[in-house]
């Protein structure tokens, strides 16, 4: 369904009818969509009301700017109000984790728990990711394409697709060229959103000072072999948030929710069950 949130139509899906609500934010602005959080958090719809959506500027949602962290966090708050949920579990993977953390810091009274996956609290991951890409023994990455996608200077949707194809082999623990091509074909491309996120938002991104103010319990999950938001990024988050616990998935790259799906789901369920018990 399409819901008007802050003057922009968002493509929203509501899964399950549990008393507690999870709002899950996808990553990769301009490339991501509700498909990923639907596949991972949708599995919790037997016990929760799970809400997934295409963020402003991504997927099938409206393309009205601005594509700022402030606006994306405000859209989460708009969704919460539309749902009529007093408090929510906010979840986010990769870039979606940026927004989940910012939302939790801005609206602590509206958050009962936070679930993060393969994310970072500042832009230090950019340099780490560039080094990891250059050192990869799996594939040889074209430095010009890597620079364009990481700096937000892709030329158009076709160029974004080409650059995305270039770096996708780095993401998974086990490389499968056929799966890479499937992901390339299934991705919705919005280069203006991507460019704004990486050329404007990312250079100044640093919310480490906000993390001690997150009062809700937080689960931080990360794949041991994540190239773009390496484990040290999650260690920083877990160190700075008072009620954070870190879980590292040893046989995963950037997507433990896919590569170690059963273990990841069990870890999230156990965390949320404990949060419920402590109330």
C-alpha positions in Angstrom: 0.0 0.0 0.0 1.0 3.6 -0.4 0.9 5.9 2.6 1.5 9.6 2.5 4.2 10.4 5.1 5.5 13.9 5.4 4.3 14.9 1.9 5.8 11.9 0.2 4.1 8.5 -0.7 5.9 5.5 0.9 5.4 2.0 -0.3 4.6 0.1 3.0 3.8 -3.5 3.9 2.5 -4.6 7.3 3.1 -8.2 8.2 1.5 -9.9 11.2 -0.7 -8.4 13.9 1.3 -8.8 17.1 0.9 -6.3 19.9 4.4 -5.1 19.5 5.6 -3.3 16.3 8.9 -3.6 14.5 9.8 -1.0 11.9 12.7 -2.3 9.8 14.7 0.2 7.6 16.5 -1.1 4.6 20.0 -0.1 3.6 21.6 1.3 0.4 19.5 4.4 -0.3 18.8 4.6 -4.0 19.5 0.8 -4.3 17.7 -0.8 -1.4 14.0 -1.6 -0.9 11.7 -3.3 1.5 12.6 -6.7 -0.1 15.5 -7.3 2.3 13.9 -6.5 5.6 10.7 -8.3 4.5 12.7 -11.4 4.0 14.6 -11.2 7.3 12.2 -9.5 9.8 9.2 -10.8 8.0 10.0 -14.2 9.7 9.1 -12.6 13.0 5.6 -11.7 11.9 4.2 -14.7 13.8 4.9 -12.8 17.0 5.1 -9.1 16.0 3.6 -6.6 13.7 6.4 -6.1 11.3 6.4 -3.0 9.1 8.7 -2.7 6.1 8.8 0.1 3.5 10.7 1.6 0.7 12.4 4.7 2.1 11.9 8.1 0.5 13.8 8.1 -2.8 14.1 4.3 -3.0 12.2 1.4 -4.4 8.6 2.3 -5.4 8.3 5.2 -2.9 8.0 8.8 -4.0 11.2 10.6 -5.0 10.6 13.9 -3.2 13.6 15.1 -1.3 15.4 16.0 0.8 17.3 12.7 1.2 18.8 13.6 4.5 19.1 11.5 7.7 16.8 14.0 9.5 14.1 13.5 6.9 14.5 9.7 6.8 14.3 9.6 10.7 11.2 11.9 10.5 9.6 9.5 8.1 10.1 6.6 10.6 8.4 8.8 13.2 5.6 9.6 10.7 5.1 5.8 10.1 5.0 5.2 13.9 2.3 7.8 14.2 0.3 6.4 11.3 0.5 3.0 12.8 -0.7 4.3 16.2 2.1 2.5 18.0 3.1 4.0 21.3 6.6 2.5 21.2 8.4 0.4 18.5 11.3 -1.8 18.0 13.5 0.0 15.4 15.7 -2.1 13.2 18.1 -1.3 10.4 20.8 -2.9 8.4 23.8 -1.2 6.8 22.8 2.4 5.9 19.4 1.6 7.4 21.3 1.2 10.7 22.4 4.8 10.5 18.8 5.8 10.4 17.8 3.4 13.1 20.4 4.7 15.5 19.5 8.3 14.7 15.9 7.6 15.3 16.6 5.9 18.6 18.7 8.9 19.7 16.1 11.5 18.6 13.1 9.6 20.0 14.2 7.6 23.0 10.7 7.6 24.6 9.3 5.9 21.4 11.8 3.0 21.3 11.6 -0.2 23.2 14.5 -1.9 21.5 16.9 -1.6 18.6 18.2 -4.3 16.3 21.2 -3.4 14.1 23.0 -5.3 11.4 26.3 -4.6 9.7 26.4 -0.8 10.2 28.6 2.0 11.4 28.3 5.1 13.7 30.6 7.3 11.5 32.2 7.4 8.1 35.4 5.6 9.1 34.0 2.5 7.3 34.5 4.3 4.0 38.3 4.2 4.2 38.2 0.6 5.6 35.9 -0.5 2.8 38.1 1.1 0.1 41.2 -0.7 1.5 39.3 -4.0 1.7 38.1 -3.7 -1.9 41.6 -3.0 -3.2 43.0 -6.0 -1.3 40.4 -8.5 -2.4 41.7 -11.7 -3.8 38.2 -12.7 -5.0 37.9 -10.2 -7.9 39.7 -7.2 -9.2 37.7 -4.1 -8.6 37.8 -1.2 -11.1 39.1 1.7 -8.9 37.2 4.3 -10.9 33.8 2.5 -10.5 34.5 2.0 -6.8 35.3 5.7 -6.4 32.1 6.8 -8.2 29.8 4.6 -6.1 31.5 5.3 -2.8 31.8 9.0 -3.3 28.2 9.5 -4.8 29.3 10.6 -8.2 27.7 8.1 -10.4 26.4 9.6 -13.7 22.9 8.1 -14.1 20.9 4.9 -13.2 22.8 2.9 -15.8 26.2 3.9 -14.3 24.9 3.1 -10.8 23.9 -0.4 -12.0 27.3 -0.9 -13.6 29.1 0.2 -10.4 26.8 -1.9 -8.2 27.6 -4.9 -10.3 31.3 -4.2 -9.8 31.3 -4.3 -6.0 28.6 -6.9 -5.3 31.1 -9.8 -5.4 32.6 -8.4 -2.2 29.5 -8.7 -0.1 28.9 -12.4 0.5 31.0 -14.9 2.5 30.7 -17.4 -0.4 31.0 -15.8 -3.9 28.4 -16.9 -6.5 28.5 -15.0 -9.8 25.0 -16.2 -10.7 23.6 -14.7 -7.4 25.4 -11.4 -8.2 23.6 -11.1 -11.5 20.3 -12.0 -9.9 20.8 -9.1 -7.4 21.8 -6.7 -10.2 18.7 -7.5 -12.1 16.4 -7.2 -9.1 17.7 -3.9 -7.7 15.7 -0.7 -8.3 18.1 2.1 -9.2 17.7 5.8 -8.2 21.0 7.4 -8.7 20.0 10.9 -7.4 19.2 9.4 -4.0 22.4 7.3 -3.9 24.5 10.3 -4.8 23.0 12.6 -2.2 23.5 9.9 0.5 27.2 9.4 -0.3 28.2 12.8 -1.6 26.4 15.0 0.9 25.4 12.9 4.0 28.3 10.5 4.3 31.3 12.9 4.4 29.9 14.5 7.6 28.4 11.4 9.1 29.4 10.9 12.7 26.9 10.1 15.5 29.2 8.5 18.0 28.4 11.4 20.4 24.7 10.5 20.2 25.1 6.8 21.1 25.4 7.1 24.9 22.0 8.7 24.8 20.3 5.7 23.4 18.4 4.3 26.4 16.8 1.2 24.9 18.4 -2.3 24.8 20.4 -2.7 21.5 21.4 -5.8 19.6 24.4 -5.3 17.3 24.9 -8.0 14.7 27.7 -8.2 12.1 29.3 -10.7 9.8 32.9 -11.6 10.5 33.9 -11.0 6.9 31.9 -7.8 6.2 34.0 -5.7 3.8 32.1 -2.5 3.9 31.1 -2.1 7.6 33.8 -4.3 9.2 33.5 -5.8 12.7 35.4 -2.9 14.3 32.5 -0.6 13.3 30.1 -2.7 15.3 32.5 -3.0 18.2 32.5 0.8 18.4 28.7 1.0 18.5 28.5 -1.7 21.1 31.1 0.1 23.3 29.3 3.4 23.2 25.7 2.4 23.8 25.0 1.6 27.4 22.6 -1.4 26.9 24.2 -2.9 23.8 25.3 -6.5 23.1 27.3 -7.6 20.1 27.0 -10.8 18.1 29.5 -11.7 15.4 28.5 -14.2 12.8 31.6 -16.2 11.8 30.4 -17.5 8.4 28.9 -14.3 7.0 29.9 -11.3 5.0 27.6 -8.2 5.0 24.4 -10.3 5.3 24.3 -12.7 8.3 20.5 -12.5 8.1 20.8 -14.4 4.8 24.1 -16.4 5.1 23.4 -17.6 8.7 19.6 -17.1 8.6 18.5 -19.5 11.2 21.2 -18.5 13.7 20.6 -14.8 13.1 16.8 -15.2 13.5 17.2 -17.2 16.7 19.6 -14.5 18.0 17.1 -11.7 17.3 14.2 -13.6 18.7 16.1 -14.4 21.9 17.1 -10.8 22.3 13.6 -9.5 21.9 12.2 -12.1 24.2 14.6 -11.0 26.9 13.6 -7.4 26.4 10.0 -8.4 26.9 10.9 -10.3 30.1 12.7 -7.3 31.6 9.7 -5.0 31.4 
